[in-house]
Amino acid sequence: MTQADRHDAVLAALPAPLLAGLAWGWLTSFGAVLALGVGSVLAVAPLTYALFVRPPSG
């Protein structure tokens, strides 16, 4: 079994902004589409960093 690295942590954390956006849309008067859109933008930021700024090496 291999050791987990920072890219595994990024992949594991991707659902968090989406779920936070969904909860935000459910608890406020914003629509679910807008809230999920904001959550998606927030989820893409760490993924972009992990893939293009500090790409996997190996």
C-alpha positions in Angstrom: 0.0 0.0 0.0 1.3 3.4 -0.9 1.5 6.5 1.3 -1.1 9.2 0.8 0.3 12.5 -0.4 -1.0 16.0 -0.8 -2.8 15.2 -4.1 -4.8 12.6 -2.3 -5.8 15.1 0.3 -6.9 17.6 -2.5 -9.0 14.9 -4.1 -10.5 13.9 -0.8 -11.4 17.6 0.0 -13.1 18.4 -3.3 -16.6 17.6 -2.1 -16.4 20.0 0.8 -16.9 23.3 -1.1 -19.7 21.7 -3.1 -21.5 20.5 0.1 -20.9 23.9 1.7 -22.4 25.6 -1.3 -25.4 23.3 -1.3 -25.9 24.0 2.4 -25.5 27.7 1.8 -28.2 27.6 -0.9 -30.5 25.5 1.3 -30.2 27.8 4.3 -30.4 31.1 2.5 -32.7 32.6 -0.2 -30.1 31.9 -2.9 -31.0 29.2 -5.4 -29.3 25.9 -5.4 -27.9 26.4 -8.9 -26.1 29.6 -7.8 -24.8 28.1 -4.6 -23.5 25.0 -6.3 -21.9 27.2 -8.9 -20.0 29.1 -6.2 -19.1 25.8 -4.6 -17.8 24.5 -7.9 -15.6 27.5 -8.4 -14.2 27.1 -4.9 -13.5 23.4 -5.6 -11.7 24.1 -8.8 -9.1 26.4 -7.2 -7.2 23.7 -5.1 -7.5 21.2 -7.9 -6.0 23.7 -10.4 -3.2 24.4 -7.9 -2.5 20.7 -7.4 -2.4 19.9 -11.1 -0.7 22.9 -12.7 1.2 24.8 -10.0 2.6 21.8 -8.0 1.9 18.8 -10.4 2.4 15.2 -9.2 6.0 14.0 -9.6 6.1 10.4 -10.3 
